[in-house]
Amino acid sequence: MLGIWAKLASSLASFMFVWAMLSQFIPYELRSFIEKRLTHFYSQFHPYIEVTIPEHSGDHLKRSEAYTAVQSYLSSISSKSAKRFLGEIGRDGKSVVLSMDKHERVEDEFRGVKVWWICGKTATSSSDKPGPELMFYKITFHQKNRDLITEEYLKYVVKQGKAIKINNRQRRLYTNVGRYSTYGSMWSGIPLEHPATFDTLAMESDKKKEIMDDLRKFSNSKDFYKRIGKAWKRGYLLYGPPGTGKSTMIAAMANYLQYDIFDLELTAVKDNTELRRLLIETTSKSIIVIEDIDCSLQLTGQRKKSKEISEYNELGSEGDGKKGADKAAKAAERGSSNVTLSGLLNSIDGIWSSCGKERIIVFTTNLVEELDPALIRRGRMDKHIQMSHCSFQGFKVLAKNYLLVEENDNEDYQGLFDVINKLLSQVKITPADVAEILMPKSCEDTADKCLQKLIR
């Protein structure tokens, strides 16, 4: 009986192929009617069920977690039967993790039942240009095993896939590409290999401990955020003069929590809608960074600029000669921005902020006093961290990093450290400047010479 059904299915498949060749010569209305009837007839005899898992869900706003879980699971079983693979760097930065290539097919077995997976892609298009290629996984199984596969096997695949993904996860540094990339994402990334840690950060030890405790408490507070009815996110504002280690702090935070970094360049964002799509596409366990927020699209003082736009409208209506036209043009230029302050606030703290979980949002600025109070209020930027000039404790960290010396190594170092401690209380100098002076430039630059140079 199984052989008969197999032959019948094969014959029907052959008929469908021939029909596809002939259908181009049949009028559309008749072809559509016949195809519907043939599809219904074919489904009555075809004993297999297919389930498609697309790459994106929610009208392509967000990558499907089911898709990524299936991708990770199939990467663990495809090495036995697949012939074409995609290779990525593993978590250790040395090994290569293999996954199925496009149009590849693998077989799996669950409690004695066989299923078949295929990786495919479909191209989207608009009226004027082609869209990105969207990937999907399709599973095929016999209809008599419907309950086992849909209720047990698929749950097993998702659970195993998530565990494999965490184990093989190579953290990445992403930047927004402005439009969809080749793989259908608005982000493009590379492996995150920044070596910064809190141990190498030039900062007071008690301040570092406070930040580390806050980060660790956040990462373990899933149930707490659910109980209080807030999105699982936290905002950090890093402010201080240039060269005080704000970017290094972000890398240290990512390495401490084992999070990805999404470096959001606002000047490359078209409008508020694109900004919302970008933030929706960020993954869990990530840090979303907007550096130099005071320089990004002139979002500071946005309310003041609204007044200037009104002035522009008034000047334009009055027609105040060339002088008025010039002033009006300048006012319009200062106030024009496709990404608005309101759009940014709604994206990071409005209803759309609940579309992701376990995310940290970091703003950096050199001029905190110029930021709109609504942008940095508690609840948006929950913790404000001042990155100040180099302190004596910060200097000792840098001396250990760059010169491999500590205060109590010998009496000579003790004396030099005492002098530097006294001078640091009188002179404002950034950790970046201290590090540059301490860095040996040649084999003749000993630790003593570098410390003396810093004193001078």
N, C-alpha and C positions, 0 to 999 in steps of 0.2 A: 504493500500500500504506500509506504514511504517513497519507493521508487517511482510509482505512478504519479504521486503528487509532485515529485522533483521534476519529472519529465514535463508535466503539465505546466509547471511554473516556468520551466525553460522555454517551452513553446510560446507561452504568453509573452515572455520577455522578448523573444525573437520577433513576435508580431508587433510589439510596441516599437521596436527599432525600425521595422519596415514602415510602420505607420508614420513615424517621425520623418522619414524620407519623402513619403507621398503627401503629407499634410500641407506642404507649401503650395500645392496646386489646387487645394480645395478652398472654397470661400470661407471667410472667418466664422460666420455665424454657424454654418454647418459643421465646421471643424471643432468649434467649441462644444457643440452639443454632443458630437460623437465622442470627443475626449472625455467628457464627464461620464458618459455611459460606460466607456471602456475602463476608466479608472475605478468606477464602482464595481464593475464585473470582475476586474483583476483583483480587487481587494477581497472579494468573496472567496477566492481560491488561494490567494497568497498567504501562507501560514506564518509569516514573520511580521513582527512589529518593529517599527523604527521610532526612536526618540532622539530629537536633535537638541543639543545644548549650545546655544549661540554664545559668542564671546561677550556681547554687550546686552544689558537688560535696561528696562526703563527708557525706551525710545532712544537707545544708544547713548544715554547719558553716563552710564557707569559700567565698568567691566564686571561681568558676572562672577560671583564667588564660586558658583558651581563649576564654571568653565575652568578657572584657575586650579580648583581642586582636582578636577578630572585630568587636567594637563599634568599635574604633579604625579598623580597616581599612574597614568599611562607611561610616564617617563621611567617608572620603576619596573614595568613589565615588558616594555617594547623592545628592550635590548635582546630578548630571546627570539623574537620572530620578525621584527621590522628590519628593513634593509636600508632605509634612508632616515637620517637623523639630523636634528639641530643640536649643536653643542654650545653650552654656556659654562662660564667659570663657576665653580662651586663655592660653598661657603668659606672654605679654607683659602680661597684665592689661587689654588694650585690644581686641584682636580677639575675634570670636565663632567658636567651633568648632561646626559643625552635625553632628548625628547623626540617625539614623532615629527617627521617632516610632513609638509602638506601632501594630501592625497595618499598618505600611507595607511595601511590597514593592519591591525593586530587582533589576535584572538585571546580571550580570557576565559577562565572557567571558575564558576562559583557553585559549590555544593553539587558538583557533577553536571552542571548546566553550562553549556558553551554560549558565549556571546561574542559579537564582533564589533570592534570599534574602528571608525575611520575619521581621519582629520581632513577637513575640507575648508574651502573658502568661497565666499561669494562677493562679487563686486557691487557696490552701490553707485548710483549715479543720479545727478540732477539734470535739469533741463539744459545747462550750459557746459558742464564739465563732469568727468567721472569722479566718483567719490572713493573713499578708502576701501581696501579689501577687508571684509569682516570674516573672521575665522569661526569655525564651529566644529563640534565633535558630534558624531552620530553613532548610536549604539543600535544594533540589530539583534533580535532574539526571537525565539519561537513563541507564538501566542499562548501555548499551554503553560508557559512559565511566567506569564504576565505578573501575577501577584508576587512571586519570589523576586523578580528583577526590580519591579517598581517600588516595592515596599521594603525590601531588605538590601539587595545588591547595590542600588544606587546610593543608599545611605552609607553603606560600607565604603564605597568608592570615595565619597566626599570626606568622610572621617579620616580615612587613610591618606587621602591626598593632602589634606590640611597638615597632618602630622609630617608627611614627607617634605612639604614645602617649607615648614619651619626648620627642619633638619638640614635641608640643602640650600637654604636662603642665603643668597649673596646680596648684602645690602648695597643700595644704589643711590647715586646722586642724580637727580632729575632736573631738567630745565624745560620751560614751556617753549614749544616750537612755533607757536602762533597759529598753526593750522594742523589738521590731522596728518600724522606721519604715515609712512608706508604701511605700518601695522595697525592703523586705525586709532592711534592714541595721540592726544594733544601734548604728551610729554615725551621727551627723549632722555635716556639715562645712560650712565656709565657706572662701573663698579666704584663704590665709595671706599677709598683706601687712605683717607686722611688719618695720620697717626696720633692726633691730639687726644690727650686724656686729661682728667682732672689732676692727675699727679704731675703732669708737665705744665699745667696752667699757672701763670705767674699771678697768684692771688692769695689773699690771706686764707689760712687753712680753715678757720671757723666759718668764713663766708662760703668756701667751697663745700664744706660739710652741709651747710644749710641748703644750698642749691641741690646737692645730691640727694639729701633726705626728701626734699620737695618732689624731685623727679621720681624717686622710687615710690613715694606714697601715691603719686598720680597713676603710675603704671599698674598699681595693685588696687585701684579704687573703682573697678567696673561696677560692682554691686552698689557702692555708695552713690555714684552718679545716677544709676538707675533709680535708686530709692528717692533721691531728692528731685528727680524729674529734670535733669540737665543733660545736655549732650556731653559725651565723654571726651572733652577737650580742655586744654589749658593754654592761656596766653602768657608769653614772656616778653617784656620790653627791655632790651639791652641798650643802654644809653651811656655816652661818654665821649671824650675827644677821640679823634682818629689815632689808631695805633695802640689802643688799650686792650685789644684782644677779643673784640666782639665776635668776629667770624670764627676765631679759634674756640671760643666758648661754645658756639653752635656745634662744631665738629666734636668737641668733647662730650656734649650732651647726647649726640647721636651715637657715639661709641659706647657711652655708659649704658644707654637703654637698648642698644642694638636696633635702632630705628633707621629708616630711610630718610633722605633729605630731599624735599621738593623746593628748589630755588625758584621762586616766582618773580619773573621780570615783568613788572606792571606796564612798562613802556611798550612791551610787545603784545599787550592784550588789546583786542579790538574794541570791546565794549563790555558792559556789565554782564550780558548774557554769556559771552565767552569766558569771563572771569568765573562765573558760576559753574560752567562746565568743567573748567580746569580744576576747581576745588573739589567738585564731585568725583573727578577721576583719581584724586589722590587716595592712596591706600591706608589701611589701618597701620598702626605702629610706624608713624612717620612724623617728621618735623617739617612744617610748611614755613618757609623763610621769605620775608620781604626785607631786604637790606636797604639801608638809607631811605627809610619811608618818608623822611622830610624832603627828599629830592624826587620822589616817584610821582610823576604826573602832576606835580604841584597840588597834592591833596591837602596840604596844610592850609589852614585859613580858607577853606572852601566857601564858608558862609560870607566872608568878606568879599570874595570874588563875585558872588551872586549880586552884591551891591554894584560892583563894577560893570557887570553885564547890564544892569538896569541903566547905569549911566550911559553905556553904549547905545541902548535903545533910544534914550532921550536925545542924545547928541545926533543920532541918525535922523530922528524925526524933525529936529530943529534945523538941520542943514547948516551948521555953523562954519561954513567955509572949509578950507584945507586944514586949518588948525584943528577944528572940531573933528574932521574925518580921520586925521592921524591919531588923535586921542581915542576916538571910538574904536579904531582898528586895534590899537594896543590893548585896550580894555577887553576886547573880544578875544584877542590872542591869549591874554593872561587867564581868562576864564574858561577857555575851551578845553574839554577833556572828555573823551568817550567813556572812560572809566571814572565814575563819580565817587565822592566820599560816601554818599548814601549806599551806592552799589557795593562798595567794599565792606561797609559795616554790616549790611544785610547778608553778605556772603559768608563772613567769618563768625557772625553772631546771631543771624536771623534764623528763620525756619529751615533754611537750606543747610545750616551748620550741623543738623542732626543726621545728615546723609552719610557721615563718616564717624568712625569711633577710634578711640585711643590715638588722638592726634594732638600735636603741640604746634601752636602758631607763635612764631617769633618775629618781632619787629626790631630792627636796629636803627639807631639814629645818633647823629652827632649833636643835634640841637633839639632836645626834648621840649624846651619851652615854646617852640614854634608849632608843635603838633596840636591838632584840634583836640580839646578835652574829651569829646565823644569817642575819639579813636583809642584813647589809652585809659579809659575809665576801668575800674575794677569790674570783672565779669567779662571784659574783652581781653585786656592785658592784665591778668590776675596778679602777676608778680613783676615788680619793677626792679631791675638789677643795674646798679651803677657800676660801670667799668671805669675805674678811676686811674690816676697816674700811678706809677710804680711805687709800691711800698717796700719796706725792708724785707718782709716775708716773701713778697713777689720776687725781689732781687735774689734772695737765697735759692729760690727754685730755679731761676735762670742760670745762676752760677753753677748749680749742680748739673743742669742740662747741658750747658755749653762748655764748661771748663772741668767738670767732674771734680769740683772742690766744694768743701763745706766749711762752715765757720770754725769748727773745732779741730780741723785737720792738723794745724800747727800754729805756733805763736805768730808767725808772719801773717798768715791768713786772718787770724783773730784781729790783729791791728788794722789791717786793710778793711775788714768788714766793719769795724767800729767807725772808721772814718766815713765809709760809704753810708752807714746808718745815719750818721749825723747830717751828711749832705743831703740825703733823700728827704729829710724833714724840712729842708730849707729850699730845695729846688724841685720844680715840677718837671718830670721827665716821664715819657711813656714807656711801657714795657718793650715796645717795638724798638725804640731808640737804644734802650739798655741792651737788648739782645744783639743788635747790630754791632755795638761797641765790644761786647764780650766775645763775639764770634771770632775765632782765630783766622787770620787772613793768610798766614804762612807758617812754615815749620818753626820759625823763630818766635812766633807769638806764644809765649808761655802763659800760664794762668796768672802769674805775678804781673807780667807786662799788660795783660788785658785789664786786670783790676786797676792798675795804676792809670791806664788810659781812661778808664771810666771816671776815676777820681778827678783827673784833669779836665 
